[in-house]
Amino acid sequence: MKLTIHLKVSEKTNREKLLKLEELYSKYQMALSLFYNYARDNKVYELRKKTLIERELQKLYYTVKESLALHSQLVQSARRDIANDIVSWLEVGGEYPKLNEKPVTLVYGRSYRLFEHGKEFKLWAKICGIPYPLEPGDRQLELIRKAKKIGEATLFKRDGKWYLNVSVEIQESKPINPKGVLGVDLGLKNTAVIAGSKPIFIKHRHLLYKITRYWKQIDKLKSKLPKGQRTSKRIKKLWRKIARINDFIAHDTSAKIVQIAVQIQKAIALERLEVPNNGYNRVWSRRLSNWVGGKIIRYVQYKAKLNGIPVILVNPAYSSRKCHVCGGDGERFSSTFKCKVCGRTYNADFNASVNIARRDIALLARRCNPASVGLRNDGRKLPTFSGE
């Protein structure tokens, strides 16, 4: 299983080494520029095939390497990046692509390697012969130690700090024999509701309020832009902050879901998301576009796989309209569900999460024994159980 581990270069790194990183990054951008200009001026794109384009760009290899005094592997990575851009452009068409800044691509064992040394910093990265201290979390360090193979890394700078994205290959855990199913309902108000003996609510309201404030700042800045200009550096910075908050929410939620499933040795049931993209006002459209439900599902899937926990996506249709006790139809009023048949009331998200879990039980039984006759993954045919 392949993963990307996000590592931060320590801010305690001495100034001289940080200047070396700046120099390395600048040289890489210059190498990209040299290959880009050569490809454009000599109409290399007319070769059309990637192998032929790379072979033509290879003619510039020694010139770039010697003029910039750049590591040979980085020169080859810059050549490959430009070739990939040209091939992508040929597939899409339109105007010739502009050259944008790109992260530095490093190859393990050639231009960088990771090692553990000392007590203050648990992990180091040796980049082009110079060691840099990293600040990994306990989970990140554990994954790197367990990695069967460490692959390429990308070096980039964001908000004045340096980061390293390292690709690793991890051995998957042996799948468990689940003792039951943990139903999870994902939503906007509650990030997730987990159905257990008692409902577990995962909330990030303070972070969502922060995102709302950033939206207001973005709208205010957009109103002041000159005619024809769509964005600015300040607006882009705010969008990056929103993206980081969303990523944290997805990681935090998925980690908590998988942690609970591991503790009680249960499979995880998640709804197969189909988010409508019309029929909403501007505020709700923005909330839906910012929703991280899909990202949470992806993170749960890979984290569960690492721990041997089965994950099944079920059809969420009617899960919010059926009572999880009697199976009767009901109505939802804001965050409350009321059954028209038995008269019981529940938290609407908890009711949906139990229904999702019960559909997963049928699917698990069917997967273990395909000849068994059970309920299909159909929202109109919910299993009914005795009261909780």
N, C-alpha and C positions, 0 to 999 in steps of 0.2 A: 504494500500500500504506500503510495507516494503522498508526502505532505510538504508544505512550505512552512518553515519556522522563522518567525519574525524576531530578529535580534537587534538590540540597540547598542551602538558603540558608546562606551562610558564617557560621560562628560568630564571625568577626571583625567582623561587622556591628556598628556602634556601637549602644549601648543605646537611644538615642532612637528610632532607626529600628525596632528590635525592639519597642519599646513601641507604635509606630504599627501594626505588624502585629497585635499583641495587641488593640489598639483596633478595628482593621478586622474582625478575626475575631469579636470580641464583638458588634459592631454587626450583623454578618451573622446571628449566632445570634438576636439580638433581632428582626431583620426576619422571620426564619423563624417565630419565636414569635408575632408580630403577625398574620401571614397565617394561621398554624395556628389561633389562637384565633378569628379572624374566621370561618374556614371551619367550625369546629366549632359556634360559637354560632349561626351563621345557616344551618346545615344545607346548606351549599353542595354537599355530596356528593349531594343529591337531584337535582341537575341531570344527574348521571351522565356526561355527555360532557365530554371534556377541554377542548374549545374553550369551552364554556359555563362551565365551572368557572374557567378562566383569565380569562375576560371578567368574571366576578363578582368575582374577587379583584383585578382591575385597579382597582376602585373605591377600594381602599385604597392605591393606589400613591403618590399625592402626600402622604398622611398619613405613610406610612412614610419616604419620601424626606426630607421636611422635618423630621420629628421626630428622625431619627437622623443627618441630614446625611450620608447615604450616597450613593455614586456610583449614578447611575440604572441602569446596567447590572447592578449587584449587587442592586438592588431587584427588577429583573425576573427575575434568576436565582433569588432566594429565592422569588418568586411561582411560578415554574415548578417548583421543587423540591417545594413543597407540593402543587401540582396533580398532579405525577407520583405522589406518595405516595398521594393520594386515589384516583387512577385505579387504581393497583396494588392498593389495599385493596378497591376495588369488584370487581376481578376475582377476588380470593382469598376475600373475605368474612371473617367473624369479628368480633372487637371493633374499635372505632375505633382506628386506629394511634396509638401514642405518638410524641411528637416527640423525635427523637434529634439529637445534634450532627451537622452536615454540613460537609464542606469548602467553602471559598469558591470559587464557580465564576467564573472570569475569562474574558473574551472578548478575543481578540487584536486589537489596534488600537483597542480602546475602553478597557478598564480595565487592560490590561497590554501590554507588548511586550518583546522580547529584543534585546539589542545587545551588541557587543563593544567594549571600551574598556580601555585601560591594559595594564600588564604583570603586576601581581600577581594580578588576577582576569581570566580569559579571557572570562567571560560575565556579563552583568548582566540583571536583570529590573526594568523600571520598572512598579511596581504602584501604581495610582491616583496617579501623579505623583511617586512616591518611588523612586529607584534602589536596588536591593539586589544585592550581589555574590553570585554563585552558584559552586558548586564542581563543574563537570561533569568527567567522565572524558574521555579523548581520543576514545573511540568515541562518546560522547554528543554531544560538540562537533561531531564529523564529521557525525553524522546531522542535527543542527540546521542545519549549513551546507549540506547537500545537500537539505534539505527543500524540496519544491515549494510547500508550504503549511503554515503554522503555525496550529493551531486553538485550541480552548478549553484552559484549564489549571485545575487544582484546587489550592488552597492549603490545607495542613493542618499540624498540629503533632503530633509523635510523640516521646515521651520527651524533651521539652524542646527539640526542634530543629524548625525549619521546613523544609518540603519543597514542591516545586512539580512536579506531574505535568502535562507538556505533551504535547498531542496533535499529531502531525505527519503529513504525507503525504509519503512517499518514492517516488521513481522507482525501479521495479524494474530490476535488471540484466537484460541479454539472456541467455536460457538458454544454457548451454555445451553442446557436444557431448561427453558424458562418454566417457572412455577406459576405463572399467570401473566397478565397483561397490564401494563401501566398506560392508561389512556391520557392523552395530552390534547388540550384544546388551545389553539393559538388565537390571540385576538389583539385588538388595538388598545383597549382600556387596560386589561390584564395581559401582559406579554404572553403568559402561559398559565393554564390551570391544569393541575395534575390530579387525576382521580385516584385516591387511595382510601384507606379507612376513614381518613379525613381529607377534605380538599386542601391542596397546597397551591397557594397563589404566588406567582412570580411577577413582581411589579417593578417598573422603572419610571415611575411618574415624574420624579424630579429631573431625570434626563430628558424625558419627552417635553417637559416644560422648557428646558434649556434649548431644545431644538426649535420649539415654537418662537422663542425670543430671537434665535438666529434667523428664522424666516422673516420676522418683522424687520430686522436689521437689513437683510438682503433686499426686501421690497423697498425700504427707505433709500438704500444706496442706488437701486435701479432707477428710482424716480429722479435721481439727480444726474444720471448719465447723459452725456451729450447724445444728440439724435444720431441714430445709426449704430451706436455702441451698445453691445449687449451685456458685457461683463467688465470686471476690473480685478485687480490683484486682491483687493479687500474682499470682494464677493467670492472669488475663488477660494480664498483662505477660509471663509465661513462655511462654504460647501465642504471643504476638507474636514473641518471640525465636525460637521454633521455626519459625514461618512464614518469618522472615527468613533463617534458616539454609537451609531447604529451597529458598527462592528463589535463594539464592546457589549452591547445589549445581546446580540446574537451569540457571542461566545459565552457570556455569563449564563444566559438562559439554557443553552444547550449543555453546558457543563453541569448545571444543577439537575437537569432532567436525567442525564446519563448517570450521574453520581447516585441518584435515588434508585434507578433501575439496577445498578450494580449491587447496591446494598441489599435490596430485597430479591435480587435474581429474577427479574421479570423482563419480558419483552416490552418494547415500546410501540404504542399505536399512535400514529400521527395522521392528520387529515391531508388528503391530496388537495393541494390548494388550487383554486380557480378564482382569481380575484377579478371582478368586473372592472372595466375601465371607462365606463360611461354612466350617465344617469345620476351623477353626484354633483353637488355644488363645489365651488373652488376649494373651500376649506377641507371637505372630506376627500376630494380628489388628491389634494396634497398629502393628507394623512395616509391614504392608501398607497400612494407612490413611495412614501417613506417607510412603509411597513416592512419589517425585516423577517416576516414569516418564512419566506422561501429560503433565506440565508440560514435561519435557525434549523430548518429541516436538513439542509446540507451539512451543517456542523454536527447535528445530532447523529446523522448517518455515519460520518467518518469517526466520530468519537466513540460511538457505540460499537463500531466495527473493531476498533482497537481493543475493546474490552469484551468482545465476543457476545454482545447483546443484539438479538434480532430486532430489526425495525421494519414495520410493515405500514405502508400508506393505504389508508382506506377512504372510501367514498364518504364525504361529509354530508351528503344530501340528507335533509330532514333531521339531522342530529340535534338541531336546536329546537325542533318542533315536537319531538316525541318525549314522553315521560320515561325516565330510565327505570322506574319501578313497575308501572303497569303497562307501559307501551302505548298509552293513549295520546291523542293529540292535545297540544297545549298552545299557550300564547306567551310571547316574550314581551315584557315591559321593561325597557332599559336593561338592567342587569339581573332582572328577576324573571324566572319561568314559572308559570302556573298551569297545572294540568287540568283540562276540562272534565276529565273522567273521574280521577280520584281526588281532585281538589288540592293536592300537595303543591307546595311552592319550594323552589330551590334557587340557588345562584344559577343563572342561565349557562354560564361557561362551565361550571362543574357538571351540570346535567349533560351538556354536550360531550364533555370529556369521558363520562361514563359510557355513553352511547358509542363513542368511537372505540373505547376499549373492548366493548362487547362484540362489536363487528370484527375486531382483530382476533378475538378468541375463535370465532368461526373460521377465519382465514388460516390461523395457525393450525387448527385441527385438520383442515383440508390439505394444508401443505404437508403435514406429517403423514396423512393417510388420504391420498387422492381419491380412493374408492368410497370414502365416507360420505354420507349424505347430510349436509348441513345447510345453514342459511348462506345465501350468496352475499356478496358485498353489495348489497342493495339497500339504499336508504329507506325504502318503503317497507322493508321486512326486518324489523328490529327484533332481536331476541328479548324475551321478557323474563324477569327474575323476581324472586320474592324481595320484599323490602330490605333496605340496607340495615 
